[in-house]
């Protein structure tokens, strides 16, 4: 199977920023496709063809490390797209997927095994307390970090969420730079 690169991996391969890769894709200079979760992927052969055409030197084989997996659970597609794009453009090479409801989130937790879940707890079919409690009390998922986002929680409810296992709680709208910093910190990257 042909090598497929994330935006971050392509940026390292070309020695440019992830935003530059996204701009080249959006301008039609590099062929790419989007995954079901909305993440851009580039065939290595397409990237190398572009690099040769532009005179960008091609490096030796790069080692691809295990990427930190992030699951975003929110029923608002605009919030999901905003979070996905912000984290995809981050300097850390996260593997990101999203879920729009509690059922899909449950499947993704079991299959994708995220290192971090960003959870909107005010969704029609999700009780945030129960989700946190279940994830933290299950052997396979107890180490999953959970960031709770909600527009409707006060300090008392945040405290309760932490008792049920949430690692961090934030009110919406949360400034994206702060969220990116907290995601990096909670996943063990120095900030």
PECOR-V8656 format. One record per residue. N is the residue number from 0. RES is the residue in three letters. PSI is psi in degrees with one decimal (* if undefined). D_LAST is the distance of its C-alpha to the last C-alpha in whole Angstrom. Layout:
n->{N | N}
res->{RES | RES}
psi->{PSI | PSI}
d_last->{D_LAST | D_LAST}
//
This chain:
n->{0 | 1 | 2 | 3 | 4 | 5 | 6 | 7 | 8 | 9 | 10 | 11 | 12 | 13 | 14 | 15 | 16 | 17 | 18 | 19 | 20 | 21 | 22 | 23 | 24 | 25 | 26 | 27 | 28 | 29 | 30 | 31 | 32 | 33 | 34 | 35 | 36 | 37 | 38 | 39 | 40 | 41 | 42 | 43 | 44 | 45 | 46 | 47 | 48 | 49 | 50 | 51 | 52 | 53 | 54 | 55 | 56 | 57 | 58 | 59 | 60 | 61 | 62 | 63 | 64 | 65 | 66 | 67 | 68 | 69 | 70 | 71 | 72 | 73 | 74 | 75 | 76 | 77 | 78 | 79 | 80 | 81 | 82 | 83 | 84 | 85 | 86 | 87 | 88 | 89 | 90 | 91 | 92 | 93 | 94 | 95 | 96 | 97 | 98 | 99 | 100 | 101 | 102 | 103 | 104 | 105 | 106 | 107 | 108 | 109 | 110 | 111 | 112 | 113 | 114 | 115 | 116 | 117 | 118 | 119 | 120 | 121 | 122 | 123 | 124 | 125 | 126 | 127 | 128 | 129 | 130 | 131 | 132 | 133 | 134 | 135 | 136 | 137 | 138 | 139 | 140 | 141 | 142 | 143 | 144 | 145 | 146 | 147 | 148 | 149 | 150 | 151 | 152 | 153 | 154 | 155 | 156 | 157 | 158 | 159 | 160 | 161 | 162 | 163 | 164 | 165 | 166 | 167 | 168 | 169 | 170 | 171 | 172 | 173 | 174 | 175 | 176 | 177 | 178 | 179 | 180 | 181 | 182 | 183 | 184 | 185 | 186 | 187 | 188 | 189 | 190}
res->{UNK | UNK | UNK | UNK | UNK | UNK | UNK | UNK | UNK | UNK | UNK | UNK | UNK | UNK | UNK | UNK | UNK | UNK | UNK | UNK | UNK | UNK | UNK | UNK | UNK | UNK | UNK | UNK | UNK | UNK | UNK | UNK | UNK | UNK | UNK | UNK | UNK | UNK | UNK | UNK | UNK | UNK | UNK | UNK | UNK | UNK | UNK | UNK | UNK | UNK | UNK | UNK | UNK | UNK | UNK | UNK | UNK | UNK | UNK | UNK | UNK | UNK | UNK | UNK | UNK | UNK | UNK | UNK | UNK | UNK | UNK | UNK | UNK | UNK | UNK | UNK | UNK | UNK | UNK | UNK | UNK | UNK | UNK | UNK | UNK | UNK | UNK | UNK | UNK | UNK | UNK | UNK | UNK | UNK | UNK | UNK | UNK | UNK | UNK | UNK | UNK | UNK | UNK | UNK | UNK | UNK | UNK | UNK | UNK | UNK | UNK | UNK | UNK | UNK | UNK | UNK | UNK | UNK | UNK | UNK | UNK | UNK | UNK | UNK | UNK | UNK | UNK | UNK | UNK | UNK | UNK | UNK | UNK | UNK | UNK | UNK | UNK | UNK | UNK | UNK | UNK | UNK | UNK | UNK | UNK | UNK | UNK | UNK | UNK | UNK | UNK | UNK | UNK | UNK | UNK | UNK | UNK | UNK | UNK | UNK | UNK | UNK | UNK | UNK | UNK | UNK | UNK | UNK | UNK | UNK | UNK | UNK | UNK | UNK | UNK | UNK | UNK | UNK | UNK | UNK | UNK | UNK | UNK | UNK | UNK | UNK | UNK | UNK | UNK | UNK | UNK}
psi->{140.7 | 143.8 | 134.3 | 133.1 | 148.7 | 170.5 | -42.6 | -46.4 | -40.7 | -37.8 | -39.3 | -41.1 | -35.2 | -6.9 | 45.0 | 175.8 | 155.8 | -36.2 | -36.4 | -42.7 | -46.0 | -41.1 | -42.1 | -39.2 | -48.9 | -31.5 | -5.5 | 10.9 | -30.9 | 132.4 | 138.9 | 164.6 | 167.1 | 139.9 | 172.6 | -35.2 | -0.3 | 16.3 | 138.3 | 139.2 | 142.8 | 130.0 | 135.5 | -38.3 | -37.4 | -40.3 | -44.1 | -35.7 | -44.3 | -44.6 | -43.2 | -44.3 | -36.5 | -4.4 | 23.7 | 124.5 | 140.4 | 123.3 | 172.6 | 179.8 | 131.1 | 148.7 | 127.5 | 116.1 | 163.3 | 130.9 | 149.1 | 133.0 | 130.2 | 129.3 | 123.2 | 122.0 | 108.9 | 142.4 | -0.2 | 108.8 | -27.9 | -42.2 | -43.5 | -49.7 | -40.4 | -46.4 | -43.8 | -49.1 | -42.8 | -43.9 | -31.4 | -31.4 | -1.8 | 158.2 | -21.0 | 138.4 | 78.9 | 146.8 | 119.6 | 133.8 | 167.8 | 161.2 | 141.4 | -7.0 | 173.1 | -39.1 | -49.5 | -38.8 | -42.9 | -42.7 | -44.3 | -36.8 | -42.7 | -38.5 | -45.2 | -26.7 | 65.8 | 148.7 | -29.1 | 139.3 | 128.6 | 114.7 | 121.6 | 118.0 | -2.9 | 66.8 | 153.1 | -40.0 | 15.0 | 132.3 | 106.7 | -38.5 | -45.6 | -39.6 | -49.5 | -46.8 | -44.8 | -45.7 | -44.9 | -18.8 | 0.2 | 130.5 | -46.5 | -23.7 | 2.4 | -23.3 | -3.0 | 128.0 | 145.3 | 123.2 | 121.7 | 131.1 | 134.8 | 144.7 | -9.0 | 11.0 | 143.2 | -179.8 | -39.6 | -43.0 | -36.9 | -42.9 | -43.0 | -41.0 | -41.2 | -36.4 | -31.3 | -2.2 | -4.0 | 136.8 | -37.7 | 148.8 | 134.4 | 148.6 | 143.7 | 150.6 | 134.0 | 130.5 | 129.8 | -40.8 | -39.1 | -41.5 | -45.4 | -40.1 | -44.6 | -38.3 | -46.9 | -44.7 | -46.9 | -25.0 | 5.3 | 12.8 | 144.9 | 140.5 | *}
d_last->{36 | 34 | 30 | 28 | 25 | 22 | 21 | 18 | 20 | 23 | 20 | 19 | 23 | 24 | 21 | 21 | 18 | 18 | 20 | 22 | 23 | 24 | 26 | 28 | 28 | 29 | 32 | 33 | 33 | 31 | 33 | 30 | 31 | 29 | 29 | 30 | 27 | 26 | 24 | 25 | 26 | 28 | 31 | 30 | 34 | 33 | 30 | 32 | 35 | 33 | 31 | 35 | 36 | 34 | 34 | 30 | 30 | 30 | 28 | 29 | 28 | 24 | 23 | 22 | 19 | 19 | 17 | 16 | 18 | 18 | 21 | 21 | 24 | 26 | 29 | 29 | 28 | 27 | 24 | 24 | 24 | 21 | 19 | 20 | 19 | 16 | 14 | 17 | 16 | 12 | 11 | 11 | 14 | 15 | 19 | 20 | 23 | 25 | 27 | 30 | 31 | 31 | 34 | 32 | 28 | 30 | 31 | 28 | 26 | 29 | 29 | 26 | 24 | 21 | 18 | 17 | 19 | 19 | 22 | 24 | 27 | 29 | 31 | 35 | 35 | 32 | 32 | 28 | 29 | 31 | 28 | 26 | 29 | 30 | 27 | 26 | 29 | 30 | 29 | 28 | 25 | 25 | 21 | 20 | 17 | 19 | 17 | 20 | 21 | 24 | 26 | 29 | 27 | 28 | 26 | 29 | 28 | 24 | 25 | 28 | 25 | 23 | 26 | 27 | 24 | 21 | 18 | 17 | 19 | 19 | 22 | 22 | 22 | 18 | 16 | 15 | 12 | 11 | 12 | 10 | 7 | 9 | 10 | 7 | 6 | 10 | 11 | 9 | 6 | 4 | 0}
//
